[in-house]
Amino acid sequence: MFSSERFPRLLLTFQQENPCLLIFLKDDYTRMGPVGFYVRHSQTYQRIDSFSDVTVYLRRKDVPVTYVNLPAGAP
């Protein structure tokens, strides 16, 4: 768990690492804070809903990494 003051740095580090595949329990972004927000709100990842128990995101190679700023009150 990270303090909210560390969220911007955590998000920037995640964006710089630029992972190709993300797997979450179905729609569960618990403790993912800014990373979960980023994945759901940017065009960088394509959500794959083919699985009943997990949510999968694939990195879209045709889209540059979208650096987003967290709005006030975002997780």
N, C-alpha and C positions, 0 to 999 in steps of 0.2 A: 504494500500500500504506500502511496506517495502523498506527500502533502500537496495541497492545491498550488502552492508556490512553485513546485517542481514540474507541474503539468506542461508548461510551454517547452521546457528543455526535453522532457520525455517524448513529447510529440515530435520535436525537431529531430531527435535521435532516431526515432522510428522512421520518419520520412527519409532520412539520409541512408538508412540501412536498406530501404526499398525492397522488402521481402516479396517473393513471387507468389506465395501461397499462404493463406490465412485460414485457420479452421477454428470455429467457435462451437460450443454447445448451441443447439438451436436457439437463435436470437438472444443469446446470453452474453452480454458484454460486461458482466460484473467485474469490477476492479480494473477495467480497461480504460476508464476515464477518457482522456483525450484521444487515445488510439481508436477506441470504438466509435467515437464521434467522427473522427477523420475518415475512417473506412466507410461509414454509412453516408457521409455527406460530400465526399469528393468523387470525381469521375475516375480516379486512379485505379480503383478496383471494380471488378465485375462480380456481382453476387450470383452464386450458383445455388439454386433451390432444389436440386435433384435428390437431396438426402433428407430423410425424415428426422434424424436425430442431431444433425450438425448443420451449421451454416458455413459455407465455403466461399471465399473470395479469391479470385485470380487477378494478379497484377495485369493490367492492360498495357501491353508494350507500346501501343500506338498513342498513349496518352502520357505526356510528361508528368512527373510527380507534381501534384498540386499542393503547394504549401498553403495551409489554411491557418487563420488566426482563430483562436477559441473565443466565442462570444462570452460576454459576462454571464455567469451562471451556468455555463456548460460544464458537464461532468469532468 
